[in-house]
């Protein structure tokens, strides 16, 4: 049994809570804390709440703190967190008369939630950037394979012929939606809680809009209570990351199947292959296994955010402060790794085009078009045509025939047996209906598998990708202008 400690902190509390969280704060909060402190000082001075002299002393001290670096802010027992460590150093540099006003009209509550939002922002934008890069590579990959035939699958079974480009256009479609989720998460996160103080605001005449603008936030949060109680900025990030993970995991599932010898669809580049220690023939596509595992980790981290925000009071609580760091930042950092690695895999991926073309017709995947042709040419209902073709397939499987063995003789025999009517059709028409390239070419409706239809989809996706790149560039330009404005205000006080 551990004896009770007489002074703060208890050794175990220090070991398991304060020290790990201090290390997290050094990693995630240090730079945001410096910029948030400078912003607060500028705002207090411009609002006439502190004197010009006081503001200059505080900004000079903050410059010294930054110059000395984190080594001068090492964890000290009894100093609860990085905030107090920085405040103590500032007071030591300029005295309590000036240094003691850094926290005027502010609480650790609104500051802490602002720092979290500031720390999330660059990492979330980096996730967005890497997803944009992956989409860029996938569009280029798809354009190379507009006519690369392959079997499309439903219920894990060969269903109909399609193209590799048509499949990848589908992947790009869900990635567009994932981008929208990330942009929404950024919009919700990019609001300033500063000015809420503990939760009710402050009696000092502060300018919340100025603080928000200098930190690159879009606006102050409307409610001071919500400013220190909200967690949906965290869960929105988690939801976006979860969607990326779930969608990519399904793509990865297919990739792993395509990479098998049985499928033979793709060849992973040798730079991502590991060999067996005993079996000389093995080419293990382990990069896909690592991606699958890391996607699972990413989803688990994102779910941790949601679970930790669940069933807690609506207000300031440690559950959505220090305790959530490993989940929220871990999910974004893992997402960056996954997206970056996936880009390299696609850039170096080899597709076995000729073999895929052969497999596109295997398993009678084109017979839907034969049924459609019977409807058009023999004036049958689709259900009649379906029953005839289904019987032709069953007979062929029983006799070990292939689609190339389908002819007018077989059609006539089966149709007479199934519907009591002897249907005749030229062999050339039957074989054309069963040709995978012809099958795909006929699917030329918007979004269809035909190369020209898929090319139009890719053009639209490229246009959206360009707009998304422009959005990211605009956001970063706004942040750069905010930082320049802050530096200008700081220099005006210092000079």
Sine and cosine of phi, psi and omega as CSV:
sin_phi,cos_phi,sin_psi,cos_psi,sin_omega,cos_omega
0.00,0.00,0.70,-0.71,-0.03,-1.00
-1.00,0.04,0.76,-0.65,0.04,-1.00
-0.93,0.37,0.50,-0.86,0.05,-1.00
-0.94,0.33,0.71,-0.70,0.07,-1.00
-0.98,0.18,0.54,-0.84,-0.06,-1.00
-1.00,0.00,-0.34,0.94,-0.01,-1.00
-0.77,-0.64,0.37,-0.93,0.04,-1.00
-0.97,0.23,0.68,-0.73,0.03,1.00
-0.98,-0.17,0.44,-0.90,0.15,-0.99
-0.88,0.48,0.65,-0.76,-0.06,-1.00
-0.81,0.59,-0.63,0.77,0.00,-1.00
-0.96,0.29,-0.59,0.81,0.07,-1.00
-0.89,0.45,-0.63,0.77,0.03,-1.00
-0.91,0.40,-0.67,0.74,-0.06,-1.00
-0.93,0.37,-0.70,0.71,-0.15,-0.99
-0.99,-0.12,-0.29,0.96,-0.06,-1.00
-0.88,-0.48,-0.90,0.44,-0.17,-0.99
-0.91,0.41,-0.74,0.68,-0.06,-1.00
-0.92,0.39,-0.73,0.68,0.04,-1.00
-0.88,0.47,-0.65,0.76,-0.02,-1.00
-0.94,0.35,-0.51,0.86,0.05,-1.00
-0.91,0.41,-0.66,0.76,0.04,-1.00
-0.90,0.44,-0.63,0.77,0.06,-1.00
-0.90,0.44,-0.67,0.74,0.00,-1.00
-0.90,0.44,-0.62,0.78,0.06,-1.00
-0.86,0.51,-0.62,0.79,-0.05,-1.00
-0.98,0.21,-0.67,0.74,-0.17,-0.99
-0.96,-0.27,-0.44,0.90,-0.16,-0.99
-0.96,-0.26,-0.34,0.94,-0.17,-0.98
-0.85,0.53,-0.84,0.54,-0.03,-1.00
-0.92,0.40,-0.69,0.72,0.09,-1.00
-0.86,0.51,-0.57,0.82,0.00,-1.00
-0.92,0.40,-0.64,0.77,0.04,-1.00
-0.88,0.47,-0.74,0.68,-0.06,-1.00
-0.95,0.32,-0.58,0.82,0.04,-1.00
-0.93,0.38,-0.62,0.79,0.04,-1.00
-0.91,0.42,-0.69,0.73,0.04,-1.00
-0.87,0.49,-0.69,0.72,0.02,-1.00
-0.87,0.49,-0.68,0.74,-0.03,-1.00
-0.91,0.42,-0.66,0.75,0.02,-1.00
-0.89,0.45,-0.73,0.69,0.02,-1.00
-0.86,0.52,-0.71,0.70,-0.02,-1.00
-0.89,0.46,-0.71,0.71,0.00,-1.00
-0.87,0.49,-0.65,0.76,-0.01,-1.00
-0.93,0.36,-0.71,0.70,-0.04,-1.00
-0.93,0.37,-0.42,0.91,0.06,-1.00
-1.00,0.05,-0.03,1.00,0.01,-1.00
0.96,0.27,0.34,0.94,-0.03,-1.00
-0.99,0.11,-0.56,0.83,0.14,-0.99
-0.83,-0.55,0.36,-0.93,-0.03,-1.00
-0.96,0.26,0.32,-0.95,0.08,-1.00
-0.85,0.52,-0.64,0.77,0.00,-1.00
-0.89,0.46,-0.69,0.72,0.01,-1.00
-0.89,0.45,-0.68,0.73,-0.01,-1.00
-0.90,0.44,-0.67,0.74,0.00,-1.00
-0.89,0.45,-0.64,0.77,0.01,-1.00
-0.90,0.44,-0.68,0.73,0.00,-1.00
-0.91,0.41,-0.69,0.73,-0.01,-1.00
-0.92,0.38,-0.58,0.81,0.07,-1.00
-0.90,0.43,-0.67,0.74,0.02,-1.00
-0.90,0.43,-0.67,0.74,0.02,-1.00
-0.89,0.45,-0.60,0.80,0.07,-1.00
-0.89,0.45,-0.62,0.79,0.03,-1.00
-0.93,0.36,-0.65,0.76,0.05,-1.00
-0.86,0.52,-0.71,0.70,0.00,-1.00
-0.91,0.41,-0.65,0.76,0.00,-1.00
-0.90,0.44,-0.61,0.79,0.00,-1.00
-0.96,0.30,-0.46,0.89,0.08,-1.00
0.98,0.18,-0.01,-1.00,-0.07,-1.00
-0.92,0.40,-0.42,0.91,-0.02,-1.00
-0.86,0.51,-0.47,0.88,0.00,-1.00
-1.00,0.07,-0.03,1.00,0.00,-1.00
-0.87,-0.49,0.58,0.81,-0.03,-1.00
-0.89,0.46,0.41,-0.91,0.01,-1.00
-0.87,0.49,0.71,-0.71,0.08,-1.00
-0.80,-0.61,0.75,-0.66,0.01,-1.00
-0.86,0.52,0.74,-0.67,-0.01,-1.00
0.99,-0.12,-0.31,0.95,0.10,-0.99
-0.99,-0.10,0.93,-0.36,-0.28,-0.96
-0.87,0.49,-0.69,0.72,-0.08,-1.00
-0.42,-0.91,-0.02,-1.00,-0.06,-1.00
-0.89,0.45,-0.57,0.82,0.03,-1.00
-0.84,0.54,-0.77,0.64,-0.01,-1.00
-0.92,0.38,-0.58,0.81,0.02,-1.00
-0.89,0.45,-0.68,0.73,0.01,-1.00
-0.93,0.36,-0.67,0.75,0.02,-1.00
-0.89,0.46,-0.66,0.75,0.02,-1.00
-0.88,0.48,-0.65,0.76,-0.01,-1.00
-0.93,0.37,-0.63,0.77,0.01,-1.00
-0.90,0.44,-0.68,0.73,0.03,-1.00
-0.90,0.44,-0.61,0.79,0.04,-1.00
-0.90,0.43,-0.53,0.85,-0.04,-1.00
-0.98,0.19,-0.64,0.77,-0.13,-0.99
-0.84,-0.54,0.03,1.00,0.03,-1.00
1.00,0.03,0.36,-0.93,-0.06,-1.00
-0.92,0.39,-0.49,0.87,-0.04,-1.00
-0.87,0.50,-0.68,0.73,0.04,-1.00
-1.00,-0.09,-0.73,0.68,-0.06,-1.00
-0.90,0.44,-0.46,0.89,-0.02,-1.00
-0.95,0.30,-0.15,0.99,0.00,-1.00
-1.00,-0.06,0.00,1.00,0.00,-1.00
-0.87,0.49,-0.52,0.85,-0.06,-1.00
-0.99,-0.13,0.21,0.98,0.03,-1.00
-0.91,0.42,0.73,-0.69,0.03,-1.00
0.88,0.47,0.50,0.86,-0.03,-1.00
-0.47,-0.88,0.42,-0.91,0.07,-1.00
-0.80,-0.60,0.30,-0.95,0.17,-0.99
-0.89,0.45,-0.38,0.93,-0.01,-1.00
-0.90,0.43,-0.88,0.48,-0.05,-1.00
-0.93,0.37,-0.53,0.85,0.06,-1.00
-0.90,0.43,-0.73,0.68,-0.05,-1.00
-0.87,0.49,-0.70,0.72,0.00,-1.00
-0.94,0.35,-0.52,0.86,0.10,-1.00
-0.92,0.40,-0.67,0.75,-0.01,-1.00
-0.90,0.45,-0.63,0.78,0.03,-1.00
-0.88,0.47,-0.71,0.71,0.01,-1.00
-0.90,0.43,-0.62,0.78,0.03,-1.00
-0.92,0.38,-0.59,0.81,0.00,-1.00
-0.96,0.27,-0.55,0.84,0.04,-1.00
-0.93,0.38,-0.64,0.77,-0.20,-0.98
-0.82,0.57,-0.81,0.58,-0.03,-1.00
-0.91,0.41,-0.54,0.84,0.01,-1.00
-0.95,0.31,-0.62,0.79,0.05,-1.00
-0.91,0.41,-0.64,0.77,0.05,-1.00
-0.91,0.41,-0.51,0.86,0.05,-1.00
-0.95,0.32,-0.62,0.78,0.11,-0.99
-0.85,0.53,-0.71,0.70,0.01,-1.00
-0.87,0.50,-0.70,0.72,-0.01,-1.00
-0.88,0.48,-0.69,0.72,-0.03,-1.00
-0.95,0.32,-0.51,0.86,0.10,-1.00
-0.93,0.36,-0.62,0.79,0.08,-1.00
-0.87,0.49,-0.67,0.74,0.00,-1.00
-0.91,0.40,-0.64,0.77,0.04,-1.00
-0.90,0.43,-0.67,0.74,0.04,-1.00
-0.88,0.47,-0.62,0.78,0.03,-1.00
-0.86,0.51,-0.72,0.69,-0.01,-1.00
-0.92,0.39,-0.63,0.77,-0.02,-1.00
-0.92,0.39,-0.61,0.80,0.05,-1.00
-0.89,0.45,-0.71,0.70,0.03,-1.00
-0.88,0.47,-0.65,0.76,0.03,-1.00
-0.89,0.46,-0.71,0.71,-0.02,-1.00
-0.89,0.45,-0.64,0.77,-0.02,-1.00
-0.88,0.47,-0.49,0.87,0.04,-1.00
-0.95,0.31,-0.32,0.95,-0.16,-0.99
-0.82,-0.57,0.57,0.82,0.04,-1.00
-0.89,0.46,-0.50,0.87,-0.03,-1.00
-0.91,-0.41,0.26,0.96,0.05,-1.00
-0.99,0.15,0.97,-0.22,-0.02,-1.00
-0.94,0.33,0.54,-0.84,0.06,-1.00
-0.34,-0.94,0.37,-0.93,0.09,-1.00
-0.97,0.25,0.70,-0.71,0.18,-0.98
-1.00,-0.04,0.56,-0.83,-0.13,-0.99
-0.90,-0.43,0.63,-0.78,0.28,-0.96
-0.75,-0.66,0.64,-0.77,-0.04,-1.00
0.81,0.58,0.56,0.83,0.02,-1.00
0.92,0.40,0.19,0.98,-0.01,-1.00
-0.90,-0.43,0.55,-0.83,0.06,-1.00
-0.83,0.55,0.78,-0.62,-0.10,-0.99
-0.92,-0.40,-0.90,0.44,0.00,-1.00
-0.57,-0.82,0.41,-0.91,0.09,-1.00
-0.93,0.37,0.58,-0.82,0.14,-0.99
-0.58,-0.81,-0.30,-0.95,0.08,-1.00
-0.81,-0.58,0.35,-0.94,0.07,-1.00
-0.87,0.49,-0.62,0.79,0.01,-1.00
-0.90,0.44,-0.64,0.77,0.02,-1.00
-0.89,0.46,-0.67,0.74,0.05,-1.00
-0.89,0.46,-0.76,0.65,-0.07,-1.00
-0.91,0.41,-0.55,0.83,0.08,-1.00
-0.87,0.49,-0.56,0.83,0.10,-0.99
-0.91,0.41,-0.67,0.74,0.07,-1.00
-0.87,0.49,-0.69,0.72,0.01,-1.00
-0.90,0.44,-0.52,0.85,0.01,-1.00
-0.90,0.45,-0.72,0.69,0.00,-1.00
-0.95,0.31,-0.44,0.90,0.04,-1.00
-0.95,0.31,-0.50,0.87,0.14,-0.99
-0.88,0.48,-0.70,0.71,0.00,-1.00
-0.92,0.39,-0.60,0.80,0.07,-1.00
-0.88,0.47,-0.60,0.80,0.05,-1.00
-0.89,0.45,-0.66,0.75,0.02,-1.00
-0.89,0.45,-0.60,0.80,0.04,-1.00
-0.92,0.40,-0.65,0.76,0.03,-1.00
-0.91,0.41,-0.65,0.76,0.02,-1.00
-0.91,0.42,-0.63,0.78,0.06,-1.00
-0.90,0.44,-0.69,0.73,0.02,-1.00
-0.88,0.48,-0.63,0.77,0.04,-1.00
-0.89,0.45,-0.68,0.73,-0.02,-1.00
-0.89,0.45,-0.66,0.75,0.01,-1.00
-0.94,0.35,-0.62,0.78,-0.03,-1.00
-0.95,0.30,-0.52,0.85,-0.17,-0.99
-1.00,0.07,0.79,0.61,0.08,-1.00
-0.78,-0.62,0.56,-0.83,-0.15,-0.99
-1.00,-0.07,0.81,-0.58,0.12,-0.99
-1.00,0.05,-0.10,0.99,-0.06,-1.00
-0.88,0.48,0.66,-0.75,-0.08,-1.00
0.96,-0.27,-0.26,0.96,0.03,-1.00
-0.96,0.28,-0.37,0.93,-0.10,-1.00
0.81,0.58,-0.77,-0.64,-0.04,-1.00
-0.93,0.37,-0.72,0.70,0.11,-0.99
-0.12,-0.99,-0.40,0.92,-0.11,-0.99
-0.98,-0.19,-0.03,1.00,-0.09,-1.00
0.99,-0.12,-0.35,-0.94,-0.04,-1.00
-0.64,-0.77,0.42,-0.91,0.04,-1.00
-0.99,0.14,-0.14,0.99,0.03,-1.00
-0.98,0.17,0.53,-0.85,-0.07,-1.00
-0.99,0.17,0.92,0.39,-0.04,-1.00
-0.98,0.18,0.21,-0.98,0.04,-1.00
-0.88,-0.47,1.00,-0.10,-0.03,-1.00
-0.91,0.42,-0.57,0.82,-0.02,-1.00
-0.92,0.40,-0.62,0.78,0.02,-1.00
-0.90,0.44,-0.72,0.69,0.02,-1.00
-0.85,0.52,-0.70,0.71,0.00,-1.00
-0.88,0.47,-0.71,0.71,-0.07,-1.00
-0.91,0.42,-0.68,0.73,-0.03,-1.00
-0.93,0.37,-0.39,0.92,0.03,-1.00
-1.00,-0.10,0.05,1.00,0.04,-1.00
0.98,0.18,0.19,0.98,0.10,-0.99
-0.96,0.27,0.47,-0.88,0.01,-1.00
-0.94,0.33,-0.58,0.82,-0.08,-1.00
-0.18,-0.98,0.29,-0.96,0.18,-0.98
-0.96,0.27,0.47,-0.88,0.11,-0.99
-0.92,0.39,0.64,-0.77,-0.15,-0.99
-0.91,0.41,-0.61,0.79,-0.08,-1.00
-0.94,-0.35,0.77,-0.64,0.04,-1.00
-0.93,0.36,-0.51,0.86,0.06,-1.00
-0.92,0.40,-0.72,0.69,0.02,-1.00
-0.88,0.47,-0.50,0.86,-0.03,-1.00
-0.86,0.51,-0.57,0.82,-0.03,-1.00
-0.95,-0.31,0.00,1.00,-0.02,-1.00
-0.91,-0.41,-0.33,0.94,-0.11,-0.99
-0.92,0.38,0.59,-0.81,0.12,-0.99
-0.76,-0.65,-0.01,1.00,-0.07,-1.00
-0.94,0.34,-0.34,0.94,0.13,-0.99
-0.90,0.43,-0.52,0.86,0.05,-1.00
-0.97,0.25,-0.73,0.68,-0.05,-1.00
-0.95,0.32,-0.48,0.88,0.07,-1.00
-0.91,0.41,-0.64,0.77,0.12,-0.99
-0.87,0.49,-0.71,0.70,-0.02,-1.00
-0.89,0.46,-0.65,0.76,0.01,-1.00
-0.90,0.44,-0.67,0.74,0.01,-1.00
-0.90,0.43,-0.69,0.73,0.03,-1.00
-0.90,0.44,-0.65,0.76,0.02,-1.00
-0.88,0.48,-0.69,0.72,-0.01,-1.00
-0.89,0.45,-0.68,0.73,0.07,-1.00
-0.84,0.54,-0.71,0.70,-0.05,-1.00
-0.91,0.41,-0.72,0.69,-0.01,-1.00
-0.89,0.45,-0.72,0.70,-0.01,-1.00
-0.90,0.44,-0.73,0.69,0.00,-1.00
-0.92,0.40,-0.51,0.86,-0.01,-1.00
-0.91,0.41,-0.56,0.83,0.02,-1.00
-0.95,0.32,-0.63,0.78,0.10,-0.99
-0.88,0.47,-0.68,0.74,0.00,-1.00
-0.90,0.44,-0.63,0.78,0.06,-1.00
-0.83,0.55,-0.72,0.69,0.02,-1.00
-0.92,0.40,-0.66,0.75,-0.01,-1.00
-0.87,0.50,-0.67,0.74,0.00,-1.00
-0.90,0.44,-0.61,0.79,0.06,-1.00
-0.92,0.38,-0.71,0.71,0.00,-1.00
-0.86,0.50,-0.50,0.86,-0.06,-1.00
-0.99,0.16,-0.13,0.99,0.01,-1.00
-0.96,0.29,0.40,-0.92,0.07,-1.00
-0.90,0.45,-0.56,0.83,-0.02,-1.00
-0.90,0.44,-0.60,0.80,0.02,-1.00
-0.99,0.13,-0.78,0.63,0.03,-1.00
0.93,0.37,0.34,0.94,-0.12,-0.99
-0.98,0.21,-0.64,0.77,-0.10,-1.00
-0.71,-0.70,0.28,-0.96,0.09,-1.00
-0.77,-0.64,0.89,-0.45,0.06,-1.00
-0.95,0.32,0.66,-0.75,-0.03,-1.00
-0.85,0.52,0.56,-0.83,-0.04,-1.00
-0.85,0.53,-0.44,0.90,-0.01,-1.00
-0.93,0.37,-0.21,0.98,0.03,-1.00
-0.91,-0.41,0.17,0.99,-0.09,-1.00
-0.96,-0.26,0.69,-0.73,0.14,-0.99
-0.91,-0.42,0.56,-0.83,-0.07,-1.00
-1.00,-0.10,0.24,-0.97,0.08,-1.00
-0.99,0.14,0.51,-0.86,0.04,-1.00
-0.97,0.23,-0.25,0.97,-0.08,-1.00
-0.78,-0.63,-0.47,0.88,-0.09,-1.00
-0.97,-0.25,0.95,-0.31,-0.11,-0.99
-0.89,0.46,-0.43,0.90,-0.12,-0.99
-0.99,0.13,-0.17,0.99,-0.19,-0.98
-0.96,0.27,0.69,-0.72,0.20,-0.98
-0.82,-0.57,1.00,-0.09,-0.10,-0.99
-1.00,0.05,0.88,-0.47,-0.02,-1.00
-0.98,0.18,0.87,0.50,-0.18,-0.98
-0.91,0.41,-0.38,0.92,0.01,-1.00
-0.87,0.50,-0.59,0.81,0.03,-1.00
-0.94,0.34,-0.55,0.84,0.06,-1.00
-0.93,0.38,-0.65,0.76,0.06,-1.00
-0.91,0.42,-0.65,0.76,0.04,-1.00
-0.89,0.45,-0.69,0.72,0.03,-1.00
-0.86,0.51,-0.70,0.72,-0.01,-1.00
-0.91,0.41,-0.66,0.75,-0.04,-1.00
-0.96,0.29,-0.52,0.85,0.12,-0.99
-0.89,0.45,-0.66,0.75,0.06,-1.00
-0.88,0.48,-0.67,0.74,0.04,-1.00
-0.88,0.47,-0.69,0.72,-0.01,-1.00
-0.87,0.49,-0.70,0.71,0.03,-1.00
-0.91,0.42,-0.65,0.76,0.02,-1.00
-0.89,0.46,-0.67,0.74,0.03,-1.00
-0.90,0.44,-0.67,0.74,0.01,-1.00
-0.91,0.41,-0.64,0.77,0.05,-1.00
-0.91,0.43,-0.55,0.84,0.06,-1.00
-0.87,0.50,-0.60,0.80,0.06,-1.00
-0.88,0.48,-0.75,0.66,-0.05,-1.00
-0.90,0.43,-0.72,0.70,-0.02,-1.00
-0.89,0.46,-0.63,0.78,-0.04,-1.00
-0.96,0.29,-0.44,0.90,0.06,-1.00
-0.99,0.12,-0.16,0.99,-0.07,-1.00
-1.00,0.08,0.67,-0.74,0.16,-0.99
0.89,0.46,0.63,0.77,0.13,-0.99
-0.86,-0.51,0.33,-0.94,0.01,-1.00
-0.89,0.46,0.47,-0.88,0.07,-1.00
-1.00,0.10,0.99,-0.10,-0.02,-1.00
0.22,-0.98,-0.19,-0.98,0.00,-1.00
-0.94,0.35,0.81,-0.59,0.00,-1.00
-0.39,-0.92,0.53,-0.85,-0.04,-1.00
-0.90,0.43,-0.38,0.93,-0.02,-1.00
-0.83,0.56,-0.59,0.81,-0.05,-1.00
-0.94,-0.34,0.33,0.94,0.12,-0.99
-0.91,-0.40,-0.89,-0.45,-0.09,-1.00
-0.83,0.55,-0.61,0.79,-0.11,-0.99
-0.91,0.42,-0.37,0.93,-0.09,-1.00
-1.00,-0.06,-0.12,0.99,-0.05,-1.00
-0.79,0.61,-0.77,0.64,-0.06,-1.00
-0.86,0.51,-0.52,0.86,-0.04,-1.00
-0.99,0.16,-0.80,0.61,-0.12,-0.99
-0.94,0.34,-0.70,0.72,0.01,-1.00
-0.97,0.23,-0.57,0.82,0.04,-1.00
-0.89,0.46,-0.64,0.77,-0.01,-1.00
-0.90,0.43,-0.66,0.75,0.01,-1.00
-0.94,0.34,-0.65,0.76,0.01,-1.00
-0.91,0.42,-0.63,0.78,0.05,-1.00
-0.93,0.37,-0.62,0.79,0.03,-1.00
-0.88,0.48,-0.65,0.76,0.03,-1.00
-0.88,0.47,-0.70,0.71,0.02,-1.00
-0.87,0.49,-0.73,0.68,-0.06,-1.00
-0.89,0.45,-0.75,0.66,-0.05,-1.00
-0.91,0.41,-0.63,0.77,0.00,-1.00
-0.91,0.41,-0.70,0.72,-0.01,-1.00
-0.93,0.38,-0.64,0.77,0.01,-1.00
-0.88,0.47,-0.63,0.78,0.03,-1.00
-0.84,0.54,-0.72,0.70,-0.02,-1.00
-0.91,0.42,-0.60,0.80,0.02,-1.00
-0.89,0.45,-0.72,0.70,-0.03,-1.00
-0.93,0.38,-0.62,0.78,0.00,-1.00
-0.87,0.49,-0.48,0.88,-0.08,-1.00
-0.95,-0.32,0.13,0.99,-0.10,-0.99
-0.97,0.26,0.69,-0.72,0.07,-1.00
-0.95,-0.33,0.74,-0.67,0.03,-1.00
-0.96,-0.27,0.75,-0.66,0.02,-1.00
-0.99,0.11,0.99,0.16,-0.20,-0.98
-0.87,0.49,-0.76,0.65,-0.07,-1.00
-0.90,0.44,-0.67,0.75,-0.01,-1.00
-0.92,0.39,-0.64,0.77,0.02,-1.00
-0.89,0.46,-0.60,0.80,0.02,-1.00
-0.88,0.47,-0.66,0.75,0.04,-1.00
-0.89,0.45,-0.64,0.77,-0.04,-1.00
-0.96,0.26,-0.28,0.96,-0.05,-1.00
-0.91,0.42,-0.43,0.90,0.00,-1.00
-0.97,-0.23,-0.26,0.97,-0.01,-1.00
-0.88,0.47,0.59,-0.81,-0.02,-1.00
0.99,0.17,0.31,0.95,0.07,-1.00
0.85,0.53,0.64,0.76,-0.09,-1.00
-0.95,0.32,-0.26,0.97,-0.07,-1.00
-0.99,-0.13,0.03,1.00,-0.16,-0.99
-0.95,0.32,-0.25,0.97,0.13,-0.99
-0.85,0.53,-0.65,0.76,-0.01,-1.00
-0.93,0.36,-0.52,0.85,0.07,-1.00
-0.91,0.42,-0.66,0.75,0.06,-1.00
-0.89,0.46,-0.69,0.72,0.03,-1.00
-0.88,0.48,-0.62,0.79,0.00,-1.00
-0.91,0.41,-0.63,0.77,0.07,-1.00
-0.88,0.47,-0.59,0.81,0.05,-1.00
-0.90,0.43,-0.71,0.71,-0.06,-1.00
-0.95,0.31,-0.67,0.74,-0.16,-0.99
-1.00,-0.07,-0.49,0.87,-0.07,-1.00
-0.94,-0.33,0.06,1.00,0.05,-1.00
0.85,0.52,0.63,0.78,0.06,-1.00
-0.99,-0.10,0.36,-0.93,0.18,-0.98
-0.96,0.28,0.34,-0.94,-0.02,-1.00
-0.90,0.44,-0.60,0.80,-0.02,-1.00
-0.92,0.40,-0.60,0.80,0.09,-1.00
-0.89,0.45,-0.74,0.67,-0.01,-1.00
-0.89,0.46,-0.64,0.77,0.00,-1.00
-0.88,0.47,-0.69,0.72,-0.04,-1.00
-0.91,0.41,-0.60,0.80,0.01,-1.00
-0.92,0.40,-0.77,0.64,-0.05,-1.00
-0.91,0.41,-0.61,0.79,0.04,-1.00
-0.86,0.50,-0.66,0.75,0.02,-1.00
-0.93,0.36,-0.58,0.81,0.04,-1.00
-0.90,0.44,-0.64,0.77,0.02,-1.00
-0.92,0.40,-0.70,0.71,0.00,-1.00
-0.87,0.49,-0.68,0.73,0.02,-1.00
-0.89,0.46,-0.68,0.73,-0.03,-1.00
-0.91,0.42,-0.64,0.77,0.04,-1.00
-0.90,0.43,-0.64,0.77,0.00,-1.00
-0.91,0.42,-0.60,0.80,-0.05,-1.00
-0.99,-0.10,0.07,1.00,0.02,-1.00
0.88,0.47,0.65,0.76,0.05,-1.00
-1.00,-0.07,0.25,-0.97,0.05,-1.00
-0.89,-0.46,0.19,-0.98,0.02,-1.00
-0.84,0.55,-0.47,0.88,0.01,-1.00
-0.93,0.37,-0.24,0.97,0.03,-1.00
-1.00,0.05,-0.12,0.99,0.03,-1.00
-0.92,0.40,0.75,-0.67,0.05,-1.00
-0.52,-0.86,-0.02,-1.00,-0.06,-1.00
-0.91,0.41,-0.53,0.85,0.00,-1.00
-0.89,0.46,-0.74,0.67,0.01,-1.00
-0.90,0.44,-0.67,0.74,0.00,-1.00
-0.87,0.49,-0.71,0.70,-0.03,-1.00
-0.90,0.44,-0.69,0.73,0.00,-1.00
-0.89,0.46,-0.74,0.68,-0.08,-1.00
-0.94,0.35,-0.65,0.76,-0.03,-1.00
-0.90,0.43,-0.63,0.78,0.04,-1.00
-0.90,0.43,-0.62,0.79,0.00,-1.00
-0.94,0.35,-0.64,0.77,-0.12,-0.99
-0.99,0.10,-0.67,0.74,-0.12,-0.99
-0.83,-0.56,0.07,1.00,0.03,-1.00
0.95,0.32,0.34,0.94,-0.01,-1.00
-0.71,-0.71,0.78,-0.63,-0.06,-1.00
-1.00,0.06,0.96,-0.27,-0.03,-1.00
-1.00,-0.03,0.71,-0.70,0.01,-1.00
-0.85,-0.53,0.63,-0.78,0.00,-1.00
-0.43,-0.90,0.66,-0.75,-0.01,-1.00
-0.84,0.54,0.59,-0.80,0.03,-1.00
-0.84,0.55,-0.61,0.79,-0.03,-1.00
-0.90,0.44,-0.61,0.79,0.02,-1.00
-0.93,0.36,-0.62,0.78,0.03,-1.00
-0.89,0.45,-0.73,0.68,-0.03,-1.00
-0.93,0.38,-0.55,0.84,0.06,-1.00
-0.91,0.41,-0.64,0.77,0.03,-1.00
-0.89,0.46,-0.49,0.87,-0.04,-1.00
-1.00,-0.05,-0.04,1.00,-0.01,-1.00
-0.97,0.25,0.82,-0.57,-0.07,-1.00
-0.90,0.44,-0.58,0.82,0.01,-1.00
-0.92,0.40,-0.67,0.74,0.04,-1.00
-0.91,0.41,-0.64,0.77,0.03,-1.00
-0.83,0.56,-0.77,0.63,-0.04,-1.00
-0.91,0.42,-0.68,0.74,-0.05,-1.00
-0.87,0.49,-0.54,0.84,0.00,-1.00
-0.95,0.33,-0.35,0.94,-0.03,-1.00
-1.00,0.06,0.89,0.45,-0.13,-0.99
-0.97,-0.24,0.30,0.95,0.10,-0.99
-0.95,0.33,0.25,-0.97,0.02,-1.00
-0.83,0.56,0.81,-0.59,-0.02,-1.00
1.00,0.10,-0.01,1.00,-0.05,-1.00
-0.97,0.25,0.04,-1.00,-0.11,-0.99
-0.98,0.17,-0.24,0.97,-0.01,-1.00
-0.85,0.53,0.63,-0.77,-0.05,-1.00
-0.79,0.62,-0.68,0.73,-0.03,-1.00
-0.93,0.38,-0.58,0.82,0.04,-1.00
-0.93,0.38,-0.69,0.72,0.01,-1.00
-0.91,0.42,-0.61,0.79,0.02,-1.00
-0.88,0.48,-0.62,0.78,0.04,-1.00
-0.91,0.41,-0.64,0.77,0.05,-1.00
-0.88,0.47,-0.71,0.71,0.01,-1.00
-0.89,0.46,-0.60,0.80,0.07,-1.00
-0.88,0.47,-0.69,0.72,0.03,-1.00
-0.90,0.43,-0.64,0.77,0.01,-1.00
-0.93,0.37,-0.57,0.82,0.07,-1.00
-0.91,0.42,-0.65,0.76,0.03,-1.00
-0.89,0.46,-0.68,0.74,0.03,-1.00
-0.92,0.39,-0.63,0.78,0.04,-1.00
-0.87,0.49,-0.68,0.73,0.03,-1.00
-0.87,0.49,-0.68,0.73,0.03,-1.00
-0.90,0.43,-0.60,0.80,0.01,-1.00
-0.93,0.37,-0.62,0.79,0.11,-0.99
-0.88,0.47,-0.66,0.75,0.02,-1.00
-0.90,0.44,-0.63,0.78,0.05,-1.00
-0.87,0.50,-0.73,0.68,-0.01,-1.00
-0.89,0.46,-0.68,0.74,0.02,-1.00
-0.88,0.47,-0.64,0.77,0.01,-1.00
-0.91,0.42,-0.68,0.73,0.02,-1.00
-0.88,0.48,-0.72,0.69,-0.02,-1.00
-0.92,0.39,-0.57,0.82,0.06,-1.00
-0.91,0.41,-0.64,0.77,0.05,-1.00
-0.89,0.46,-0.68,0.74,0.03,-1.00
-0.91,0.42,-0.62,0.79,0.02,-1.00
-0.91,0.42,-0.67,0.74,0.02,-1.00
-0.91,0.41,-0.61,0.79,0.03,-1.00
-0.89,0.45,-0.68,0.73,0.02,-1.00
-0.90,0.44,-0.65,0.76,0.05,-1.00
-0.89,0.45,-0.65,0.76,0.02,-1.00
-0.90,0.44,-0.65,0.76,0.03,-1.00
-0.90,0.44,-0.71,0.70,0.01,-1.00
-0.87,0.49,-0.62,0.79,0.04,-1.00
-0.89,0.46,-0.71,0.71,0.00,-1.00
-0.91,0.42,-0.65,0.76,0.02,-1.00
-0.89,0.45,-0.72,0.69,-0.02,-1.00
-0.91,0.41,-0.57,0.82,0.03,-1.00
-0.89,0.46,-0.60,0.80,0.05,-1.00
-0.96,0.29,-0.68,0.73,-0.05,-1.00
-0.92,0.39,-0.49,0.87,-0.06,-1.00
-1.00,-0.05,0.00,0.00,0.00,0.00
